Amino acid sequence: MTVEPSRPGPAAEDRAASGLGRVLSRLRRAGSAERMRFLPIGGHTLRVAVREGAPGWPPLLLCNGIGASLELFQPFVDALDPRRPVIRFDMPGVGGSPAPVIPYHLATLPSLLAGLLDQLGYQQADVLGISWGGGLAQQFALSRPDRVRRLVLVATGPGALMVPGNPRVLLRMLTPRRHRDPGYAVRIAGELYGGSARKDPAQARDLLHAMTRLGPARGYFYQLIATIGWTSLPLLPRLRPPTLILAGDDDPIIPVVNARIMHRLIPRSELHIYDGGHLELAADPERLASVVEAFLGADLTAEGSEA
């Protein structure tokens, strides 16, 4: 199933006028019902945030993009149904998670996510991955399909074998400078992220700086190294969980054609193309949260009607 671009509503127009104040307001509201902790898992220590939900609801495990701490998608978490449990974490060396001594690779990370779910007492979860985290989510679903109930892939691709973005844009991705220099972030936000960042680059800067926790620079480079040689492309027909693919029609980092290719290859997939760019999940969370909720809640609604 393919859904073509959805248009931003009044929330997006209101957002453009509010800037940093709206971002900080969300940050102040964040986390009141969440527990933050540090968990040792497989030789790593992860900073983890857990929002408790209603009994019987499957948790949603969020896998972040490169260099982003768990705070970045607080607006999206706030827009989800409050009954839905949500698990977020910082990758080793990112945000508040200590950097490992040696780099890691995406192919070795499914055991990290499985260990996280084990420690929290969950046998299975819905998994959402955005950008770099979308690669991690794909690898986890391929390696441990028994642990993934439903899969959501946002602004992501199949790795090394994909249609690349603009070379100038990809060069900017080789450094964490945008995460460490607010002035630089606002200058390159429109070119890098597309979508709403073209009209309001300050909002992208605020999301990256007002709502994130900075980790050591080598944590970013570890994430880059983790993707070397990795691709899911030939394995996508083996993905078992029902999958929702969300892609922006103006994403300079991950061209939308990659989402169409993935949709053709993943057997039980839906494709939703939204109007916007790479950061819309955080920049316009209400619009995309409703799409995600409809997908994740389909089975729960069916089960409730059968009961």
C-alpha positions as CSV (number, residue, x, y, z in Angstrom):
1,M,0.0,0.0,0.0
2,T,1.3,3.4,-0.9
3,V,0.2,6.8,0.5
4,E,1.3,9.9,-1.3
5,P,2.3,13.2,0.4
6,S,0.4,14.3,3.4
7,R,0.3,18.1,3.8
8,P,1.2,20.0,7.0
9,G,-1.7,21.4,8.9
10,P,-2.2,24.3,11.3
11,A,0.3,22.8,13.7
12,A,3.1,23.2,11.2
13,E,2.2,26.9,10.6
14,D,2.0,27.5,14.3
15,R,5.4,25.9,14.8
16,A,7.1,28.2,12.3
17,A,6.0,31.2,14.3
18,S,7.0,29.8,17.7
19,G,10.7,28.8,17.2
20,L,12.8,28.1,20.2
21,G,10.1,28.9,22.7
22,R,8.0,26.0,21.4
23,V,10.9,23.6,21.5
24,L,11.9,24.6,25.0
25,S,8.3,24.3,26.1
26,R,8.2,20.7,24.9
27,L,11.5,20.0,26.6
28,R,10.2,21.3,30.0
29,R,7.1,19.1,29.6
30,A,9.2,16.1,28.7
31,G,10.0,13.2,30.9
32,S,7.6,13.8,33.8
33,A,6.3,10.2,33.4
34,E,9.5,8.7,32.3
35,R,12.3,7.0,34.1
36,M,15.9,7.6,33.1
37,R,18.5,5.0,34.0
38,F,21.9,3.6,33.0
39,L,21.9,-0.1,32.1
40,P,25.0,-2.3,31.5
41,I,24.3,-4.5,28.4
42,G,26.8,-6.7,26.7
43,G,29.9,-4.7,27.7
44,H,28.3,-1.4,27.0
45,T,26.5,1.1,29.3
46,L,23.4,2.7,27.8
47,R,21.5,5.7,29.0
48,V,17.8,4.6,28.7
49,A,14.5,6.5,29.1
50,V,11.3,4.4,29.6
51,R,7.8,5.9,29.5
52,E,5.5,3.5,31.2
53,G,2.2,2.8,29.4
54,A,-1.0,0.9,29.8
55,P,-0.9,-2.8,30.7
56,G,-1.1,-5.0,27.6
57,W,0.2,-2.4,25.2
58,P,3.4,-3.5,23.4
59,P,6.4,-1.1,23.9
60,L,7.8,1.1,21.1
61,L,11.5,1.0,20.9
62,L,13.0,4.1,19.2
63,C,16.4,3.9,17.4
64,N,17.8,7.4,16.8
65,G,19.7,8.9,13.9
66,I,23.5,9.4,13.9
67,G,24.8,11.7,16.6
68,A,21.4,12.3,18.1
69,S,20.6,11.7,21.8
70,L,17.3,10.3,23.0
71,E,15.9,13.8,23.7
72,L,15.7,14.8,20.1
73,F,12.4,13.0,19.5
74,Q,10.8,14.0,22.7
75,P,8.2,15.9,20.7
76,F,7.3,12.8,18.8
77,V,7.0,10.7,22.0
78,D,4.7,13.4,23.5
79,A,2.5,13.2,20.4
80,L,2.0,9.4,20.7
81,D,-0.9,7.8,22.6
82,P,0.0,8.1,26.3
83,R,-1.0,4.5,26.8
84,R,1.8,3.4,24.6
85,P,5.0,2.4,26.5
86,V,8.1,4.0,24.9
87,I,11.8,3.0,25.2
88,R,14.6,5.3,24.1
89,F,18.3,5.0,24.5
90,D,21.6,6.6,23.5
91,M,23.9,4.6,21.4
92,P,27.4,4.0,23.0
93,G,29.3,7.2,22.7
94,V,26.3,9.3,22.0
95,G,24.3,11.6,24.4
96,G,24.8,10.2,27.9
97,S,26.0,6.7,27.0
98,P,29.8,6.3,27.6
99,A,31.9,5.6,24.5
100,P,33.2,2.1,24.0
101,V,36.9,1.4,23.8
102,I,36.6,0.0,20.3
103,P,34.2,0.7,17.4
104,Y,31.2,-1.6,16.7
105,H,29.3,-2.6,13.6
106,L,25.6,-2.7,12.8
107,A,25.8,-6.4,12.2
108,T,26.8,-6.9,15.9
109,L,24.2,-4.7,17.5
110,P,21.0,-6.9,17.5
111,S,22.2,-8.5,20.7
112,L,22.5,-5.1,22.3
113,L,18.8,-4.3,21.6
114,A,17.7,-7.8,22.6
115,G,19.6,-7.4,25.9
116,L,17.9,-4.0,26.4
117,L,14.5,-5.6,26.0
118,D,15.5,-8.5,28.3
119,Q,16.6,-6.1,31.1
120,L,13.3,-4.2,30.8
121,G,11.3,-7.4,30.9
122,Y,9.9,-7.3,27.4
123,Q,9.9,-10.3,25.1
124,Q,8.8,-8.3,22.0
125,A,8.5,-4.7,20.9
126,D,7.4,-2.5,18.1
127,V,10.6,-0.9,16.7
128,L,10.9,2.5,15.0
129,G,14.2,3.5,13.5
130,I,15.0,6.9,11.8
131,S,17.9,7.5,9.4
132,W,20.9,5.7,10.9
133,G,18.6,4.1,13.4
134,G,16.5,2.7,10.5
135,G,19.5,0.6,9.6
136,L,19.8,-0.6,13.1
137,A,16.1,-1.4,13.2
138,Q,16.3,-3.4,9.9
139,Q,19.3,-5.4,11.2
140,F,17.4,-6.2,14.4
141,A,14.3,-7.3,12.6
142,L,16.3,-9.5,10.2
143,S,18.5,-11.0,13.0
144,R,15.8,-11.3,15.7
145,P,12.4,-11.4,14.0
146,D,10.9,-13.0,17.1
147,R,11.6,-9.8,19.1
148,V,9.9,-7.4,16.6
149,R,6.1,-7.2,16.4
150,R,5.9,-4.3,14.0
151,L,8.6,-2.3,12.2
152,V,8.5,1.4,11.3
153,L,11.3,2.8,9.1
154,V,11.6,6.6,8.8
155,A,13.8,8.6,6.5
156,T,16.1,5.7,6.0
157,G,17.6,3.4,3.3
158,P,19.1,0.0,2.8
159,G,22.7,1.1,3.5
160,A,25.6,0.8,1.0
161,L,23.4,-0.4,-1.8
162,M,21.1,2.6,-2.2
163,V,20.5,5.6,-4.3
164,P,22.7,8.2,-2.6
165,G,21.9,11.8,-1.7
166,N,23.6,14.8,-3.0
167,P,27.4,14.4,-2.6
168,R,27.7,17.9,-1.1
169,V,25.1,16.9,1.5
170,L,26.8,13.6,2.3
171,L,30.1,15.3,2.8
172,R,28.5,17.4,5.6
173,M,27.4,14.1,7.2
174,L,31.0,13.0,7.7
175,T,31.5,15.4,10.6
176,P,29.5,16.1,13.8
177,R,30.0,19.8,13.5
178,R,26.3,20.6,13.1
179,H,25.7,18.9,16.5
180,R,28.4,21.0,18.2
181,D,28.1,24.4,16.4
182,P,24.7,26.1,16.5
183,G,25.7,28.8,14.0
184,Y,26.9,26.2,11.5
185,A,23.7,24.1,12.1
186,V,21.4,27.0,11.1
187,R,23.5,27.8,8.0
188,I,23.3,24.3,6.6
189,A,20.0,23.0,8.0
190,G,17.9,23.7,4.9
191,E,20.4,22.2,2.5
192,L,21.0,19.2,4.7
193,Y,17.6,18.3,6.0
194,G,15.2,19.8,3.5
195,G,11.5,20.1,4.2
196,S,10.5,22.5,7.0
197,A,14.2,23.3,7.6
198,R,14.4,25.2,4.3
199,K,11.8,27.7,5.6
200,D,12.8,27.6,9.3
201,P,16.4,26.5,9.7
202,A,16.5,27.9,13.2
203,Q,14.0,25.2,14.3
204,A,16.4,22.5,13.1
205,R,19.2,24.2,15.1
206,D,17.0,24.3,18.2
207,L,16.0,20.7,17.9
208,L,19.7,19.7,17.6
209,H,20.9,21.9,20.4
210,A,18.1,22.8,22.8
211,M,16.8,19.2,22.9
212,T,19.9,17.0,22.7
213,R,22.7,16.0,25.0
214,L,26.2,16.1,23.5
215,G,28.5,13.1,23.6
216,P,32.2,12.7,22.7
217,A,33.1,13.3,19.1
218,R,34.4,9.8,18.6
219,G,30.9,8.5,19.3
220,Y,29.7,10.0,16.1
221,F,32.6,8.5,14.1
222,Y,31.9,5.1,15.7
223,Q,28.4,5.3,14.2
224,L,29.9,6.2,10.8
225,I,32.3,3.2,11.0
226,A,29.4,0.9,12.0
227,T,27.8,1.3,8.6
228,I,30.9,0.4,6.5
229,G,30.0,-2.3,4.1
230,W,26.5,-2.8,5.6
231,T,23.5,-3.2,3.4
232,S,20.1,-4.8,4.0
233,L,19.1,-4.7,0.3
234,P,19.4,-8.4,-0.7
235,L,17.8,-9.4,2.6
236,L,14.7,-7.2,2.6
237,P,12.5,-9.9,1.1
238,R,13.2,-11.9,4.2
239,L,11.8,-9.2,6.6
240,R,8.9,-10.8,8.5
241,P,7.3,-8.1,10.6
242,P,4.6,-5.9,9.1
243,T,6.5,-2.7,8.1
244,L,5.6,0.9,7.7
245,I,8.0,3.0,5.6
246,L,7.8,6.8,6.1
247,A,9.7,9.0,3.6
248,G,9.8,12.7,3.0
249,D,9.4,14.0,-0.6
250,D,12.2,16.6,0.1
251,D,14.9,14.6,1.9
252,P,18.4,15.5,0.6
253,I,20.0,12.8,2.7
254,I,17.8,9.8,1.8
255,P,16.1,10.4,-1.6
256,V,12.5,9.1,-1.6
257,V,13.3,6.6,-4.4
258,N,14.9,4.4,-1.7
259,A,11.7,4.1,0.1
260,R,9.9,3.0,-3.0
261,I,12.6,0.3,-3.6
262,M,12.3,-0.9,-0.1
263,H,8.5,-1.0,-0.3
264,R,8.8,-3.2,-3.4
265,L,11.1,-5.6,-1.7
266,I,9.6,-5.9,1.8
267,P,6.7,-8.3,1.6
268,R,4.3,-6.9,4.2
269,S,5.1,-3.2,3.9
270,E,3.1,0.0,3.6
271,L,4.6,3.2,2.1
272,H,3.6,6.6,3.4
273,I,5.2,9.6,1.6
274,Y,4.9,12.8,3.6
275,D,5.4,16.4,2.6
276,G,8.7,17.4,4.2
277,G,12.3,16.4,4.8
278,H,14.6,14.4,7.0
279,L,13.7,15.9,10.4
280,E,9.9,16.0,10.2
281,L,9.4,13.3,12.8
282,A,10.7,15.8,15.4
283,A,9.7,19.0,13.6
284,D,6.1,18.1,12.9
285,P,5.4,15.2,15.3
286,E,1.6,15.4,15.6
287,R,1.2,14.8,11.8
288,L,3.4,11.8,11.7
289,A,2.6,10.4,15.1
290,S,-1.0,9.9,13.9
291,V,0.2,7.8,10.9
292,V,2.5,5.7,13.2
293,E,-0.3,5.2,15.7
294,A,-2.7,4.0,13.1
295,F,-0.2,1.4,11.9
296,L,0.9,0.2,15.3
297,G,-2.7,0.1,16.6
298,A,-4.2,-1.9,13.7
299,D,-3.6,-5.3,15.4
300,L,-4.7,-4.0,18.8
301,T,-8.0,-2.7,17.4
302,A,-8.6,-6.0,15.6
303,E,-8.0,-7.9,18.8
304,G,-10.3,-5.6,20.8
305,S,-13.1,-6.0,18.3
306,E,-12.7,-9.8,18.3
307,A,-12.9,-9.8,22.1
